[in-house]
Amino acid sequence: MVIKSILVCVLGYLLGAVPTGVIITKLLKGINLTTFGSGHTGATNVKRAVGMKAAIFAAILDILWGTLSVWVAWLITHNYLMAAAAGSAAIIGHNWSLYIRMQGGIGLSTLYGSLLFFQPLIVTGAVLIIVAIRMFLVKILHFHRNRVTIFCMLLFPLILKCLTIRLEGILLCAIGGLVVIIKTIPDWNRVYDKKIT
């Protein structure tokens, strides 16, 4: 079981670490996403670099990497806890990718994709609640978007608990949310151009 546990975590990391955004922006416009805009490799920075369609495609692929990492772990171990561990590893991989010198994104799409294994309708409902809260705080009250992201990641596991998702899913959300927070903290005081979303 120990060998399987290590295997699924390594596989989860390697799948999550695939630098989707970097590959897309390089192919479309020859842009190195790690040195463009925020330097993050997720969909938001892809949008800045090459547009909305590419950003949506990047987000979908990052979601799929997260989902695949958890499903593969489940197929190998038939253990929900190991599936959650592989999902956590995928988020870590996305944020600190071995393929691009430990650079990466924030991990939100990969977190969502990893959680989809655990009651997808409930997870999607929770994500919609988080998105609504974030939009209200950022767009209406004009709070700093990265601070709001951190707040939402603290809130996310509590929402899932209220919606009665499996305990392993809550654990994955808590660990994944912590990984997102760690990657977001350096942008705590980041100043945004009003034209950039």
C-alpha positions as YAML, in Angstrom:
chain: A
units: angstrom
residues:
- id: 1
  name: MET
  ca: [0.00, 0.00, 0.00]
- id: 2
  name: VAL
  ca: [2.89, 2.36, 0.76]
- id: 3
  name: ILE
  ca: [4.32, 1.89, -2.74]
- id: 4
  name: LYS
  ca: [0.89, 2.51, -4.29]
- id: 5
  name: SER
  ca: [0.46, 5.62, -2.16]
- id: 6
  name: ILE
  ca: [3.80, 7.04, -3.31]
- id: 7
  name: LEU
  ca: [3.02, 6.07, -6.92]
- id: 8
  name: VAL
  ca: [-0.35, 7.83, -7.04]
- id: 9
  name: CYS
  ca: [1.06, 10.98, -5.44]
- id: 10
  name: VAL
  ca: [3.94, 11.08, -7.93]
- id: 11
  name: LEU
  ca: [1.55, 10.48, -10.83]
- id: 12
  name: GLY
  ca: [-0.79, 13.15, -9.47]
- id: 13
  name: TYR
  ca: [2.07, 15.63, -9.25]
- id: 14
  name: LEU
  ca: [3.32, 14.86, -12.77]
- id: 15
  name: LEU
  ca: [-0.17, 15.20, -14.27]
- id: 16
  name: GLY
  ca: [-0.95, 18.42, -12.43]
- id: 17
  name: ALA
  ca: [2.45, 19.82, -13.35]
- id: 18
  name: VAL
  ca: [1.77, 19.73, -17.10]
- id: 19
  name: PRO
  ca: [2.18, 23.46, -17.94]
- id: 20
  name: THR
  ca: [-0.92, 23.80, -20.09]
- id: 21
  name: GLY
  ca: [-0.93, 27.59, -20.19]
- id: 22
  name: VAL
  ca: [2.76, 27.78, -21.08]
- id: 23
  name: ILE
  ca: [2.32, 25.31, -23.93]
- id: 24
  name: ILE
  ca: [-0.75, 27.09, -25.34]
- id: 25
  name: THR
  ca: [0.75, 30.60, -25.28]
- id: 26
  name: LYS
  ca: [4.03, 29.33, -26.73]
- id: 27
  name: LEU
  ca: [2.25, 27.57, -29.60]
- id: 28
  name: LEU
  ca: [-0.14, 30.43, -30.38]
- id: 29
  name: LYS
  ca: [2.08, 33.48, -30.06]
- id: 30
  name: GLY
  ca: [5.54, 32.33, -29.01]
- id: 31
  name: ILE
  ca: [5.07, 34.01, -25.60]
- id: 32
  name: ASN
  ca: [6.82, 32.66, -22.51]
- id: 33
  name: LEU
  ca: [3.97, 32.88, -20.01]
- id: 34
  name: THR
  ca: [6.30, 32.65, -17.01]
- id: 35
  name: THR
  ca: [7.75, 36.07, -17.90]
- id: 36
  name: PHE
  ca: [4.51, 37.69, -19.08]
- id: 37
  name: GLY
  ca: [2.00, 39.62, -16.98]
- id: 38
  name: SER
  ca: [1.77, 38.15, -13.48]
- id: 39
  name: GLY
  ca: [4.16, 35.34, -14.40]
- id: 40
  name: HIS
  ca: [1.55, 32.78, -13.33]
- id: 41
  name: THR
  ca: [0.74, 30.03, -15.81]
- id: 42
  name: GLY
  ca: [-3.00, 29.69, -15.27]
- id: 43
  name: ALA
  ca: [-5.98, 30.76, -17.34]
- id: 44
  name: THR
  ca: [-6.07, 34.38, -16.14]
- id: 45
  name: ASN
  ca: [-2.58, 35.07, -17.41]
- id: 46
  name: VAL
  ca: [-3.28, 33.09, -20.60]
- id: 47
  name: LYS
  ca: [-6.19, 35.48, -21.19]
- id: 48
  name: ARG
  ca: [-3.85, 38.45, -20.85]
- id: 49
  name: ALA
  ca: [-1.37, 36.89, -23.25]
- id: 50
  name: VAL
  ca: [-3.50, 35.38, -26.03]
- id: 51
  name: GLY
  ca: [-7.20, 35.96, -25.30]
- id: 52
  name: MET
  ca: [-10.32, 34.47, -23.76]
- id: 53
  name: LYS
  ca: [-10.74, 31.39, -26.00]
- id: 54
  name: ALA
  ca: [-7.25, 30.16, -25.20]
- id: 55
  name: ALA
  ca: [-7.82, 30.91, -21.51]
- id: 56
  name: ILE
  ca: [-10.99, 28.81, -21.45]
- id: 57
  name: PHE
  ca: [-9.17, 25.96, -23.19]
- id: 58
  name: ALA
  ca: [-6.30, 26.20, -20.69]
- id: 59
  name: ALA
  ca: [-8.72, 26.18, -17.74]
- id: 60
  name: ILE
  ca: [-10.56, 23.12, -19.09]
- id: 61
  name: LEU
  ca: [-7.30, 21.22, -19.53]
- id: 62
  name: ASP
  ca: [-6.11, 22.16, -16.03]
- id: 63
  name: ILE
  ca: [-9.45, 20.94, -14.65]
- id: 64
  name: LEU
  ca: [-9.02, 17.68, -16.56]
- id: 65
  name: TRP
  ca: [-5.49, 17.14, -15.20]
- id: 66
  name: GLY
  ca: [-6.85, 17.49, -11.68]
- id: 67
  name: THR
  ca: [-9.74, 15.11, -12.34]
- id: 68
  name: LEU
  ca: [-7.51, 12.57, -14.08]
- id: 69
  name: SER
  ca: [-5.01, 12.52, -11.22]
- id: 70
  name: VAL
  ca: [-7.74, 11.61, -8.72]
- id: 71
  name: TRP
  ca: [-9.38, 9.03, -10.99]
- id: 72
  name: VAL
  ca: [-6.07, 7.30, -11.68]
- id: 73
  name: ALA
  ca: [-5.34, 7.20, -7.94]
- id: 74
  name: TRP
  ca: [-8.76, 5.70, -7.29]
- id: 75
  name: LEU
  ca: [-8.32, 3.06, -10.00]
- id: 76
  name: ILE
  ca: [-4.96, 2.04, -8.54]
- id: 77
  name: THR
  ca: [-5.86, 2.07, -4.82]
- id: 78
  name: HIS
  ca: [-9.67, 2.11, -4.52]
- id: 79
  name: ASN
  ca: [-9.05, 4.39, -1.56]
- id: 80
  name: TYR
  ca: [-10.70, 7.81, -1.21]
- id: 81
  name: LEU
  ca: [-7.94, 9.13, 1.01]
- id: 82
  name: MET
  ca: [-5.27, 8.23, -1.55]
- id: 83
  name: ALA
  ca: [-7.40, 9.81, -4.27]
- id: 84
  name: ALA
  ca: [-7.49, 13.02, -2.20]
- id: 85
  name: ALA
  ca: [-3.71, 12.82, -1.70]
- id: 86
  name: ALA
  ca: [-3.17, 12.50, -5.46]
- id: 87
  name: GLY
  ca: [-5.44, 15.50, -6.05]
- id: 88
  name: SER
  ca: [-3.43, 17.53, -3.55]
- id: 89
  name: ALA
  ca: [-0.23, 16.48, -5.33]
- id: 90
  name: ALA
  ca: [-1.72, 17.60, -8.66]
- id: 91
  name: ILE
  ca: [-2.41, 21.08, -7.27]
- id: 92
  name: ILE
  ca: [1.14, 21.27, -5.90]
- id: 93
  name: GLY
  ca: [2.39, 20.16, -9.32]
- id: 94
  name: HIS
  ca: [0.39, 22.85, -11.08]
- id: 95
  name: ASN
  ca: [1.75, 25.54, -8.75]
- id: 96
  name: TRP
  ca: [5.36, 24.36, -8.71]
- id: 97
  name: SER
  ca: [5.91, 22.47, -11.94]
- id: 98
  name: LEU
  ca: [9.03, 20.40, -12.42]
- id: 99
  name: TYR
  ca: [8.66, 20.96, -16.17]
- id: 100
  name: ILE
  ca: [9.10, 24.75, -15.96]
- id: 101
  name: ARG
  ca: [11.67, 25.17, -13.17]
- id: 102
  name: MET
  ca: [9.17, 25.06, -10.29]
- id: 103
  name: GLN
  ca: [7.02, 27.89, -11.62]
- id: 104
  name: GLY
  ca: [3.29, 27.59, -12.15]
- id: 105
  name: GLY
  ca: [-0.19, 28.93, -11.59]
- id: 106
  name: ILE
  ca: [-2.39, 29.54, -8.57]
- id: 107
  name: GLY
  ca: [-4.12, 26.14, -8.75]
- id: 108
  name: LEU
  ca: [-7.82, 27.04, -8.73]
- id: 109
  name: SER
  ca: [-8.77, 25.09, -11.87]
- id: 110
  name: THR
  ca: [-6.77, 22.05, -10.77]
- id: 111
  name: LEU
  ca: [-8.37, 22.20, -7.32]
- id: 112
  name: TYR
  ca: [-11.83, 22.25, -8.89]
- id: 113
  name: GLY
  ca: [-10.95, 19.39, -11.22]
- id: 114
  name: SER
  ca: [-9.58, 17.30, -8.37]
- id: 115
  name: LEU
  ca: [-12.71, 17.85, -6.29]
- id: 116
  name: LEU
  ca: [-15.04, 16.83, -9.12]
- id: 117
  name: PHE
  ca: [-14.36, 13.19, -8.27]
- id: 118
  name: PHE
  ca: [-16.17, 13.76, -4.97]
- id: 119
  name: GLN
  ca: [-19.85, 14.43, -5.74]
- id: 120
  name: PRO
  ca: [-19.46, 16.70, -8.78]
- id: 121
  name: LEU
  ca: [-22.85, 18.43, -8.49]
- id: 122
  name: ILE
  ca: [-22.20, 19.45, -4.88]
- id: 123
  name: VAL
  ca: [-18.68, 20.63, -5.74]
- id: 124
  name: THR
  ca: [-19.94, 22.66, -8.70]
- id: 125
  name: GLY
  ca: [-22.64, 24.20, -6.52]
- id: 126
  name: ALA
  ca: [-20.03, 25.15, -3.91]
- id: 127
  name: VAL
  ca: [-17.79, 26.65, -6.60]
- id: 128
  name: LEU
  ca: [-20.69, 28.75, -7.90]
- id: 129
  name: ILE
  ca: [-21.27, 30.06, -4.36]
- id: 130
  name: ILE
  ca: [-17.55, 30.92, -4.07]
- id: 131
  name: VAL
  ca: [-17.57, 32.64, -7.48]
- id: 132
  name: ALA
  ca: [-20.63, 34.69, -6.48]
- id: 133
  name: ILE
  ca: [-18.98, 35.74, -3.20]
- id: 134
  name: ARG
  ca: [-15.75, 36.63, -4.97]
- id: 135
  name: MET
  ca: [-17.51, 38.68, -7.65]
- id: 136
  name: PHE
  ca: [-19.49, 40.57, -5.02]
- id: 137
  name: LEU
  ca: [-16.40, 41.37, -2.95]
- id: 138
  name: VAL
  ca: [-14.18, 42.28, -5.92]
- id: 139
  name: LYS
  ca: [-16.59, 43.86, -8.42]
- id: 140
  name: ILE
  ca: [-19.09, 45.51, -6.07]
- id: 141
  name: LEU
  ca: [-17.13, 46.25, -2.89]
- id: 142
  name: HIS
  ca: [-13.79, 46.60, -4.74]
- id: 143
  name: PHE
  ca: [-11.77, 44.52, -2.28]
- id: 144
  name: HIS
  ca: [-8.31, 43.39, -3.40]
- id: 145
  name: ARG
  ca: [-8.78, 40.32, -5.57]
- id: 146
  name: ASN
  ca: [-5.92, 38.24, -4.14]
- id: 147
  name: ARG
  ca: [-7.00, 38.88, -0.57]
- id: 148
  name: VAL
  ca: [-10.51, 37.85, -1.57]
- id: 149
  name: THR
  ca: [-9.09, 34.66, -3.13]
- id: 150
  name: ILE
  ca: [-7.43, 33.82, 0.19]
- id: 151
  name: PHE
  ca: [-10.67, 34.49, 2.07]
- id: 152
  name: CYS
  ca: [-12.62, 32.29, -0.36]
- id: 153
  name: MET
  ca: [-10.13, 29.43, 0.05]
- id: 154
  name: LEU
  ca: [-10.67, 29.58, 3.82]
- id: 155
  name: LEU
  ca: [-14.42, 29.54, 3.25]
- id: 156
  name: PHE
  ca: [-14.47, 26.78, 0.61]
- id: 157
  name: PRO
  ca: [-14.07, 23.72, 2.91]
- id: 158
  name: LEU
  ca: [-16.76, 25.08, 5.25]
- id: 159
  name: ILE
  ca: [-19.20, 25.41, 2.35]
- id: 160
  name: LEU
  ca: [-18.45, 21.84, 1.24]
- id: 161
  name: LYS
  ca: [-18.98, 20.62, 4.81]
- id: 162
  name: CYS
  ca: [-22.37, 22.36, 4.94]
- id: 163
  name: LEU
  ca: [-23.25, 20.71, 1.63]
- id: 164
  name: THR
  ca: [-22.31, 17.30, 3.15]
- id: 165
  name: ILE
  ca: [-19.57, 16.19, 0.79]
- id: 166
  name: ARG
  ca: [-17.38, 13.22, 1.75]
- id: 167
  name: LEU
  ca: [-14.79, 13.91, 4.45]
- id: 168
  name: GLU
  ca: [-11.96, 13.09, 2.03]
- id: 169
  name: GLY
  ca: [-13.27, 15.77, -0.32]
- id: 170
  name: ILE
  ca: [-13.25, 18.33, 2.49]
- id: 171
  name: LEU
  ca: [-9.69, 17.28, 3.34]
- id: 172
  name: LEU
  ca: [-8.62, 17.68, -0.30]
- id: 173
  name: CYS
  ca: [-10.29, 21.09, -0.41]
- id: 174
  name: ALA
  ca: [-8.54, 22.20, 2.79]
- id: 175
  name: ILE
  ca: [-5.09, 21.07, 1.61]
- id: 176
  name: GLY
  ca: [-5.62, 22.33, -1.94]
- id: 177
  name: GLY
  ca: [-6.95, 25.62, -0.61]
- id: 178
  name: LEU
  ca: [-3.87, 25.99, 1.58]
- id: 179
  name: VAL
  ca: [-1.65, 25.42, -1.47]
- id: 180
  name: VAL
  ca: [-3.59, 28.12, -3.35]
- id: 181
  name: ILE
  ca: [-3.19, 30.50, -0.39]
- id: 182
  name: ILE
  ca: [0.56, 29.91, -0.18]
- id: 183
  name: LYS
  ca: [0.90, 30.72, -3.90]
- id: 184
  name: THR
  ca: [-1.37, 33.78, -3.59]
- id: 185
  name: ILE
  ca: [0.25, 35.41, -0.54]
- id: 186
  name: PRO
  ca: [3.16, 36.96, -2.54]
- id: 187
  name: ASP
  ca: [0.52, 38.93, -4.50]
- id: 188
  name: TRP
  ca: [-1.09, 40.29, -1.30]
- id: 189
  name: ASN
  ca: [-0.20, 43.91, -2.17]
- id: 190
  name: ARG
  ca: [-0.12, 43.56, -5.95]
- id: 191
  name: VAL
  ca: [-1.34, 46.65, -7.80]
- id: 192
  name: TYR
  ca: [-3.54, 45.91, -10.82]
- id: 193
  name: ASP
  ca: [-3.95, 47.91, -13.99]
- id: 194
  name: LYS
  ca: [-7.65, 48.78, -14.14]
- id: 195
  name: LYS
  ca: [-7.75, 47.62, -17.75]
- id: 196
  name: ILE
  ca: [-6.50, 44.15, -16.81]
- id: 197
  name: THR
  ca: [-9.04, 41.68, -15.44]
...
